[in-house]
Amino acid sequence: MHATERERLIIEAMGPNGFVSYRDLESRLAASPATIRRDLSRLEEEGVIHRVRGGAKLTERHGGKPEGAARLAGTPFAQSITEHLAQKQAIGRAAAQLCQHGEGIMIDGGTTTLQMCPHIGGLDLSVLTNSLHIANALLPQSGTQILLPSGTLFREQNIILAPAGEESMPRFHAPKLFMGAAAVGPQGVMQQDVILVAAERRLIDRAEQVILLVDSSKFTSSSGAIVCGLDEVDIVVTDKAVQPQTLAMLEKAGPQVIVVDA
């Protein structure tokens, strides 16, 4: 494949979010990692992209988002919270049962992970979260210690995130990370924004066990920036509407699957 064609595919892969991960490029392009790095270097020299931790993003003048724009791609929290609510509540309840008394955990911001909160009171957990929704839900639990990172507050999601390449997390290592996703497919776990991808990678790096909380609708879409492969996920908690082919895909990839009745 000619370099010009690879460059076109790289920009096309960034889509409406203006970001593509290195992992995604390796799966899309019939090229070596060294060739991809050279393509990205050339595009960066031309002012088309910026290379960031985990991938590359379009510059503002080529359709990327302004550096200071505190908005995330994807469905606003207020809208997402009402979608598939019964399934999310059942998933959150099952996820809470995986927690052990007195341990430290991380809960990534999301409308499904939020549903864990009513069920972990009394466990005396230390919880690192980037979500003000989750922090507020945990505040009444006197025995729950709450830790928050530094960064920018994204109001539509009520989540605190730092740009790719910036370190914002407290020194915290946890046995378990509970996280959601915008979509899940054979390519892996996906989100719709570069900043979410970078933030979730930082959480994954601090966790011994990655637990993915997703309702079955998340398996019907496979677009977005790849956060991690399915082989990096230890447990998937989903609802009984999950399709047999999806269960087969997950079984092949390796994570344990917990199916809840909603």
C-alpha positions as CSV (number, residue, x, y, z in Angstrom):
1,M,0.0,0.0,0.0
2,H,1.3,3.4,-1.0
3,A,2.1,6.0,1.7
4,T,-0.5,8.4,0.4
5,E,-3.2,5.7,0.7
6,R,-2.1,4.9,4.2
7,E,-2.3,8.5,5.2
8,R,-5.9,8.7,3.7
9,L,-6.9,5.7,5.8
10,I,-5.3,7.1,8.9
11,I,-7.3,10.3,8.6
12,E,-10.5,8.4,7.7
13,A,-10.0,6.2,10.8
14,M,-10.1,9.2,13.0
15,G,-13.7,9.8,12.0
16,P,-15.9,12.3,13.7
17,N,-14.0,12.1,17.0
18,G,-10.7,13.2,15.5
19,F,-8.7,10.4,17.2
20,V,-7.3,7.0,16.4
21,S,-5.4,4.7,18.6
22,Y,-2.1,2.9,17.6
23,R,-3.9,-0.5,18.2
24,D,-6.7,0.5,15.9
25,L,-4.2,1.6,13.2
26,E,-2.3,-1.7,13.4
27,S,-5.6,-3.6,12.8
28,R,-6.6,-1.4,9.9
29,L,-3.4,-1.0,8.0
30,A,-1.3,-3.7,6.3
31,A,1.9,-2.0,7.6
32,S,4.5,-2.5,10.3
33,P,4.5,-0.4,13.5
34,A,7.7,1.3,12.2
35,T,5.9,2.3,8.9
36,I,2.9,3.6,10.8
37,R,5.1,5.7,13.1
38,R,6.8,7.2,10.0
39,D,3.3,7.9,8.5
40,L,2.3,9.7,11.7
41,S,5.5,11.6,11.9
42,R,5.0,12.9,8.3
43,L,1.4,13.9,9.0
44,E,2.5,15.6,12.2
45,E,5.2,17.6,10.3
46,E,2.5,18.7,7.8
47,G,0.3,20.0,10.7
48,V,-2.5,17.5,10.1
49,I,-2.3,15.6,13.4
50,H,-0.8,15.7,16.9
51,R,0.6,12.5,18.3
52,V,-0.6,11.8,21.8
53,R,-0.3,9.0,24.3
54,G,-2.0,6.0,22.8
55,G,-2.5,7.3,19.3
56,A,-3.0,10.5,17.3
57,K,-5.6,13.2,16.9
58,L,-6.4,15.7,14.2
59,T,-5.3,19.3,14.7
60,E,-8.0,21.9,15.1
61,R,-7.6,23.4,11.6
62,H,-8.2,19.9,10.1
63,G,-11.3,19.2,12.1
64,G,-10.0,18.3,15.5
65,K,-11.5,19.7,18.7
66,P,-10.0,22.8,20.3
67,E,-7.5,22.1,23.1
68,G,-9.6,23.9,25.6
69,A,-13.0,22.6,24.6
70,A,-14.4,20.8,27.7
71,R,-16.8,18.6,25.7
72,L,-16.7,14.9,25.1
73,A,-18.0,13.0,22.1
74,G,-20.9,10.7,22.8
75,T,-24.3,10.6,24.4
76,P,-24.8,13.2,27.3
77,F,-25.1,11.6,30.7
78,A,-28.6,12.9,31.3
79,Q,-29.8,11.1,28.2
80,S,-27.7,7.9,28.7
81,I,-28.9,7.4,32.3
82,T,-32.4,6.6,31.1
83,E,-31.4,4.1,28.4
84,H,-31.7,0.4,29.4
85,L,-32.0,1.4,33.0
86,A,-33.3,-1.9,34.4
87,Q,-30.4,-3.8,32.8
88,K,-27.9,-1.3,34.1
89,Q,-29.3,-1.6,37.7
90,A,-29.1,-5.4,37.6
91,I,-25.5,-5.2,36.2
92,G,-24.5,-2.7,38.9
93,R,-26.0,-4.9,41.7
94,A,-24.0,-8.0,40.4
95,A,-20.8,-6.0,40.1
96,A,-21.1,-4.8,43.7
97,Q,-21.1,-8.4,44.8
98,L,-17.6,-8.8,43.4
99,C,-16.2,-6.3,45.9
100,Q,-14.5,-7.5,49.1
101,H,-14.9,-5.7,52.5
102,G,-12.2,-3.1,53.1
103,E,-10.5,-3.3,49.7
104,G,-9.6,-0.4,47.3
105,I,-11.4,-0.3,44.0
106,M,-11.6,2.1,41.0
107,I,-14.9,3.0,39.4
108,D,-14.7,4.7,36.0
109,G,-17.5,7.2,35.3
110,G,-20.5,5.9,33.5
111,T,-24.2,5.3,33.8
112,T,-23.8,1.6,34.4
113,T,-20.9,1.8,36.9
114,L,-23.0,4.4,38.8
115,Q,-25.6,1.6,39.5
116,M,-23.0,-0.1,41.8
117,C,-23.1,2.7,44.3
118,P,-26.3,1.8,46.3
119,H,-24.9,-1.7,46.9
120,I,-21.4,-1.1,48.2
121,G,-22.4,0.8,51.4
122,G,-21.2,-1.0,54.5
123,L,-18.2,-2.5,52.8
124,D,-15.8,0.2,53.9
125,L,-14.2,0.5,50.5
126,S,-11.7,3.0,49.3
127,V,-13.0,4.2,45.9
128,L,-11.0,6.1,43.3
129,T,-13.4,7.6,40.7
130,N,-13.3,10.3,38.1
131,S,-17.1,10.8,38.2
132,L,-18.8,13.4,40.3
133,H,-22.1,11.5,39.9
134,I,-20.4,8.5,41.6
135,A,-18.7,10.6,44.2
136,N,-22.1,12.2,45.1
137,A,-23.8,8.8,45.3
138,L,-21.1,7.6,47.7
139,L,-21.1,10.6,50.0
140,P,-23.8,9.3,52.3
141,Q,-21.8,6.2,52.9
142,S,-19.8,7.1,56.0
143,G,-17.5,4.1,55.7
144,T,-16.6,4.7,52.0
145,Q,-13.4,6.7,51.4
146,I,-13.6,8.7,48.1
147,L,-10.6,9.7,46.0
148,L,-10.8,12.0,43.0
149,P,-8.1,12.8,40.3
150,S,-7.2,16.3,39.1
151,G,-8.1,17.5,35.7
152,T,-10.8,19.3,33.7
153,L,-14.5,18.9,34.6
154,F,-16.6,17.9,31.6
155,R,-20.0,19.1,32.6
156,E,-22.2,17.0,30.2
157,Q,-20.8,13.8,31.8
158,N,-19.9,15.3,35.2
159,I,-16.5,13.6,34.9
160,I,-13.0,14.8,35.7
161,L,-10.4,14.0,33.0
162,A,-6.9,15.1,32.1
163,P,-5.6,15.3,28.5
164,A,-3.6,12.4,27.1
165,G,0.0,12.5,28.3
166,E,-0.9,14.3,31.6
167,E,-0.6,12.4,34.9
168,S,-3.5,13.3,37.2
169,M,-4.2,10.2,39.3
170,P,-3.3,9.9,42.9
171,R,-0.8,7.2,43.8
172,F,-3.3,4.4,44.0
173,H,-3.3,0.7,43.0
174,A,-6.4,-1.4,43.2
175,P,-7.3,-5.1,42.9
176,K,-10.3,-4.2,40.7
177,L,-11.3,-1.6,38.1
178,F,-15.0,-1.4,37.1
179,M,-15.5,0.3,33.8
180,G,-18.1,0.8,31.1
181,A,-17.8,1.2,27.3
182,A,-19.5,3.0,24.4
183,A,-19.2,-0.2,22.3
184,V,-17.7,-3.7,22.5
185,G,-16.7,-5.8,19.5
186,P,-14.0,-8.3,18.4
187,Q,-11.6,-5.3,18.1
188,G,-12.0,-4.7,21.8
189,V,-13.5,-2.2,24.2
190,M,-14.3,1.2,22.6
191,Q,-15.0,4.8,23.7
192,Q,-15.9,7.8,21.6
193,D,-13.4,10.3,22.8
194,V,-9.6,10.4,22.9
195,I,-9.6,11.9,26.4
196,L,-11.7,9.0,27.7
197,V,-9.4,6.5,26.0
198,A,-6.3,8.0,27.6
199,A,-8.0,8.3,31.1
200,E,-9.2,4.7,31.0
201,R,-5.8,3.4,29.9
202,R,-4.3,5.1,33.0
203,L,-6.9,3.3,35.2
204,I,-6.2,-0.1,33.5
205,D,-2.5,0.3,34.2
206,R,-3.3,0.6,38.0
207,A,-5.6,-2.4,38.2
208,E,-5.0,-6.1,38.8
209,Q,-8.4,-7.0,37.4
210,V,-10.5,-5.2,34.8
211,I,-14.2,-5.7,35.1
212,L,-16.4,-4.5,32.2
213,L,-20.0,-3.5,32.9
214,V,-22.0,-3.3,29.7
215,D,-25.6,-3.9,28.8
216,S,-26.3,-6.1,25.8
217,S,-27.0,-3.1,23.5
218,K,-23.3,-2.2,23.6
219,F,-22.4,-5.3,21.6
220,T,-24.5,-4.2,18.6
221,S,-22.1,-1.3,17.8
222,S,-18.3,-1.5,17.1
223,S,-17.3,2.0,16.3
224,G,-15.0,4.2,18.3
225,A,-11.4,4.4,19.6
226,I,-10.1,1.2,21.1
227,V,-9.4,1.4,24.8
228,C,-8.1,-2.2,25.2
229,G,-8.4,-5.6,23.7
230,L,-10.9,-8.2,25.1
231,D,-7.9,-10.2,26.2
232,E,-7.1,-7.4,28.7
233,V,-10.6,-7.8,30.3
234,D,-10.9,-10.3,33.2
235,I,-14.7,-10.2,33.8
236,V,-17.6,-9.0,31.7
237,V,-21.0,-8.4,33.4
238,T,-23.9,-8.1,31.0
239,D,-27.6,-8.9,30.8
240,K,-29.5,-11.9,29.5
241,A,-30.4,-10.3,26.1
242,V,-26.8,-10.8,25.0
243,Q,-26.6,-12.8,21.8
244,P,-25.1,-16.4,21.6
245,Q,-22.6,-15.2,19.0
246,T,-21.5,-12.5,21.4
247,L,-21.0,-15.0,24.2
248,A,-18.9,-17.1,21.8
249,M,-16.8,-14.1,20.9
250,L,-16.2,-13.3,24.6
251,E,-15.4,-17.0,25.4
252,K,-12.8,-17.1,22.7
253,A,-11.2,-13.9,23.9
254,G,-10.9,-15.2,27.5
255,P,-12.8,-13.0,30.0
256,Q,-15.2,-14.6,32.4
257,V,-18.8,-13.6,31.6
258,I,-21.5,-13.0,34.2
259,V,-25.0,-12.8,32.7
260,V,-27.7,-11.1,34.9
261,D,-31.4,-11.3,34.8
262,A,-32.9,-7.9,34.4
